[in-house]
């Protein structure tokens, strides 16, 4: 297989158009392969996507009943019922509003007494499911994906990670707006786990993502920008709005209005 030198890039007029197109792509995949394994993100960017998926489900145009999901990450030191947990976020925005079977929803346990064993359990469950068919990603303002933070080295597999200050700040809204209340550590899929997904969609919206998107698309592969490793994957689409694309020097494809 000949690998591309860079991901496919599409720019949408705004965040709503991006979310609508992505939701339709997910719904089409569910129709073709009802037993699809989805990797899902949290954060501000996918909220509109999940809203669009819920709307498609409500209109009978998306069926999640046989799908399996794995979320990218979870804060360490809090349990699933905590109002700031990513599990709570997913129940609010997607899991509690579509027909996903509870036994097909997979999540890291942030309250696990043995985080190393918990990370291995998650890897084993991904393998048992046959791997991830479609991994949807957001991107942090420092270029992280999942909770794989910029560093001299990146962990290949699901692991415990200490969060950067900017990452805790970006998640403050889940903890009453106070970055100091955001857990300092998390559990996250590793870069190798993410890169083994058969297809990857990276979503980026807003001016705050423009700099790291430009580095991803126009720069080199480096552990200092974890998202840059997507350049090495055979099947990646980077989908962004005009604001996130504002510093890209290449000429990405623009979606029809």
C-alpha positions as CSV (number, residue, x, y, z in Angstrom):
1,X,0.0,0.0,0.0
2,X,1.3,3.5,-0.9
3,X,0.8,5.8,2.0
4,X,-0.1,9.4,1.4
5,X,2.4,12.2,2.3
6,X,-0.3,14.1,4.1
7,X,-3.9,13.7,5.2
8,X,-6.9,14.6,3.0
9,X,-8.1,18.0,4.0
10,X,-11.5,19.6,3.7
11,X,-12.6,23.0,4.8
12,X,-16.2,23.8,5.6
13,X,-17.7,27.2,5.8
14,X,-18.6,26.9,9.4
15,X,-18.8,24.5,12.4
16,X,-22.4,23.6,11.7
17,X,-21.7,22.5,8.1
18,X,-18.7,20.4,9.3
19,X,-20.8,18.7,12.0
20,X,-23.6,18.0,9.6
21,X,-21.3,16.4,7.0
22,X,-19.5,14.3,9.6
23,X,-22.7,13.1,11.2
24,X,-24.0,12.0,7.8
25,X,-20.7,10.1,7.1
26,X,-21.1,8.3,10.4
27,X,-24.8,7.5,9.7
28,X,-23.8,6.1,6.2
29,X,-21.2,4.0,7.8
30,X,-23.7,2.6,10.3
31,X,-26.0,1.7,7.5
32,X,-23.2,-0.1,5.6
33,X,-21.8,-1.8,8.7
34,X,-24.2,-1.9,11.6
35,X,-21.6,-3.6,13.8
36,X,-19.0,-0.9,13.3
37,X,-16.6,-0.1,16.1
38,X,-16.3,3.7,16.7
39,X,-13.7,5.5,18.6
40,X,-15.2,8.7,20.1
41,X,-13.8,12.0,21.5
42,X,-15.0,14.5,24.1
43,X,-14.5,18.2,24.4
44,X,-16.2,21.2,22.8
45,X,-15.5,20.3,19.2
46,X,-17.6,17.1,19.0
47,X,-20.7,18.6,20.8
48,X,-22.3,19.8,17.6
49,X,-21.5,16.5,15.9
50,X,-23.2,14.6,18.6
51,X,-26.2,16.9,18.4
52,X,-26.4,16.2,14.6
53,X,-26.2,12.4,15.3
54,X,-29.0,12.6,17.8
55,X,-31.1,14.4,15.3
56,X,-30.4,11.8,12.6
57,X,-31.3,9.1,15.1
58,X,-34.6,10.9,16.0
59,X,-35.5,11.0,12.4
60,X,-34.8,7.3,11.9
61,X,-31.7,7.9,9.8
62,X,-29.1,6.5,12.2
63,X,-29.2,3.2,14.1
64,X,-26.6,2.6,16.8
65,X,-28.1,-0.6,18.2
66,X,-25.3,-3.0,17.0
67,X,-22.5,-0.5,17.1
68,X,-19.6,-0.6,19.6
69,X,-17.9,2.5,21.0
70,X,-14.6,3.1,22.7
71,X,-13.9,6.6,24.1
72,X,-10.4,8.0,23.9
73,X,-9.8,9.0,27.5
74,X,-11.0,9.8,31.0
75,X,-9.8,11.8,33.9
76,X,-8.0,9.8,36.6
77,X,-9.1,10.0,40.2
78,X,-12.8,10.5,39.6
79,X,-15.5,7.9,38.9
80,X,-18.0,7.7,36.1
81,X,-20.8,9.4,38.0
82,X,-18.7,12.5,38.7
83,X,-20.3,15.5,36.9
84,X,-17.0,16.4,35.4
85,X,-16.2,13.0,34.0
86,X,-16.1,12.3,30.3
87,X,-18.5,9.4,30.9
88,X,-21.1,11.9,32.2
89,X,-20.3,14.2,29.2
90,X,-21.0,11.3,26.8
91,X,-24.2,10.3,28.5
92,X,-25.5,13.8,28.3
93,X,-24.5,14.5,24.7
94,X,-24.9,11.0,23.0
95,X,-25.2,7.8,25.0
96,X,-28.4,8.8,26.7
97,X,-30.0,10.0,23.6
98,X,-29.5,7.2,21.0
99,X,-30.0,3.5,21.0
100,X,-26.5,2.4,21.8
101,X,-26.6,-0.9,23.9
102,X,-25.0,-0.3,27.3
103,X,-22.9,-3.4,27.0
104,X,-21.4,-2.1,23.7
105,X,-20.2,1.1,25.3
106,X,-16.6,0.9,26.5
107,X,-14.9,3.5,28.7
108,X,-11.8,3.8,30.8
109,X,-12.5,3.7,34.6
110,X,-10.9,6.8,36.1
111,X,-11.4,5.4,39.6
112,X,-9.6,2.1,38.9
113,X,-7.4,1.2,41.9
114,X,-4.7,-0.2,39.5
115,X,-4.4,2.2,36.5
116,X,-1.9,0.0,34.7
117,X,-4.2,-3.0,34.9
118,X,-7.1,-0.8,33.8
119,X,-5.1,0.4,30.7
120,X,-4.3,-3.2,29.8
121,X,-7.9,-4.2,30.2
122,X,-8.9,-1.4,27.7
123,X,-6.3,-2.5,25.2
124,X,-7.6,-6.1,25.5
125,X,-11.2,-5.0,25.0
126,X,-10.3,-3.1,21.8
127,X,-8.4,-6.1,20.5
128,X,-11.4,-8.4,21.4
129,X,-13.7,-6.1,19.4
130,X,-11.5,-6.5,16.3
131,X,-10.0,-3.0,16.5
132,X,-11.5,0.4,15.8
133,X,-13.0,0.9,12.4
134,X,-13.5,4.7,12.6
135,X,-11.7,6.9,15.1
136,X,-13.0,10.4,15.5
137,X,-10.5,12.9,17.0
138,X,-10.5,16.5,18.2
139,X,-7.2,18.4,18.7
140,X,-6.0,20.4,21.6
141,X,-4.5,23.9,21.2
142,X,-1.1,22.4,21.9
143,X,-1.6,19.6,19.3
144,X,-2.6,16.8,21.6
145,X,-5.0,14.1,20.6
146,X,-6.7,12.1,23.2
147,X,-4.6,13.0,26.2
148,X,-1.3,12.4,24.4
149,X,0.5,15.6,25.4
150,X,3.5,17.0,23.7
151,X,6.7,15.4,25.1
152,X,10.1,14.0,24.2
153,X,8.5,10.6,23.9
154,X,4.9,9.3,23.4
155,X,3.3,6.2,24.8
156,X,2.2,3.7,22.2
157,X,-0.6,2.1,24.2
158,X,-3.3,3.2,26.7
159,X,-1.6,4.8,29.6
160,X,-1.7,7.2,32.6
161,X,-0.6,10.7,31.7
162,X,0.0,14.0,33.6
163,X,-2.0,16.8,31.9
164,X,-0.4,20.1,30.8
165,X,-1.6,23.4,32.3
166,X,-3.3,24.4,29.0
167,X,-5.2,21.1,28.8
168,X,-6.5,21.5,32.3
169,X,-7.5,25.0,31.5
170,X,-9.4,23.9,28.3
171,X,-11.4,21.4,30.5
172,X,-12.2,23.9,33.3
173,X,-15.8,24.3,32.1
174,X,-16.5,20.7,33.3
175,X,-15.3,21.6,36.8
176,X,-17.1,24.9,37.5
177,X,-14.7,26.9,35.4
178,X,-11.8,26.3,37.8
179,X,-8.7,24.8,36.2
180,X,-7.4,23.9,39.6
181,X,-10.3,21.5,40.1
182,X,-9.5,19.6,36.9
183,X,-7.7,16.3,37.8
184,X,-4.0,16.6,37.1
185,X,-3.9,13.1,35.5
186,X,-5.9,11.1,33.0
187,X,-6.0,7.7,31.3
188,X,-5.7,7.8,27.5
189,X,-5.4,5.7,24.5
190,X,-1.8,5.8,23.2
191,X,-0.7,7.0,19.8
192,X,-0.1,3.5,18.6
193,X,-3.6,2.5,19.6
194,X,-5.1,5.5,17.8
195,X,-2.9,4.9,14.7
196,X,-4.2,1.3,14.4
197,X,-7.8,2.5,13.7
198,X,-8.7,1.7,10.1
199,X,-10.0,5.2,9.3
200,X,-9.4,8.5,11.2
201,X,-11.4,11.7,11.1
202,X,-9.8,14.7,12.8
203,X,-12.2,17.6,13.5
204,X,-10.9,21.1,14.2
205,X,-12.9,24.3,14.7
206,X,-12.1,27.8,15.8
207,X,-9.2,30.2,15.5
208,X,-7.5,28.7,18.6
209,X,-6.8,25.5,16.6
210,X,-5.3,27.3,13.6
211,X,-1.7,27.3,14.6
212,X,-1.5,23.6,15.5
213,X,-3.5,22.6,12.4
214,X,-1.0,24.5,10.3
215,X,1.9,22.7,12.0
216,X,0.1,19.3,11.5
217,X,-0.4,19.9,7.8
218,X,2.7,21.9,6.8
219,X,5.2,20.7,9.3
220,X,7.2,17.6,10.3
221,X,6.3,14.6,12.4
222,X,7.3,15.3,15.9
223,X,6.4,14.1,19.4
224,X,6.2,17.8,20.3
225,X,3.0,17.8,18.2
226,X,1.3,14.5,18.7
227,X,-1.3,15.1,16.0
228,X,1.5,15.3,13.5
229,X,1.8,11.5,13.6
230,X,-1.5,11.4,11.6
231,X,0.7,12.2,8.6
232,X,1.9,8.6,8.8
233,X,-1.6,7.0,8.6
234,X,-3.0,5.6,5.4
235,X,-6.6,6.9,5.7
236,X,-7.0,10.2,7.5
237,X,-9.4,13.1,6.8
238,X,-8.8,16.5,8.5
239,X,-12.1,18.3,8.6
240,X,-12.1,21.9,9.7
241,X,-13.9,25.2,9.5
242,X,-12.6,28.4,8.0
243,X,-11.2,29.7,11.2
244,X,-9.2,26.6,12.0
245,X,-7.9,26.6,8.4
246,X,-6.8,30.3,8.5
247,X,-3.1,29.6,8.8
248,X,-2.7,26.6,6.5
249,X,-0.4,27.5,3.6
250,X,-1.5,24.6,1.3
251,X,-4.7,24.6,-0.8
252,X,-7.1,22.2,0.9
253,X,-10.4,21.2,-0.7
254,X,-13.3,23.4,0.2
255,X,-16.7,21.7,0.7
256,X,-19.6,23.0,-1.2
257,X,-21.7,25.6,0.7
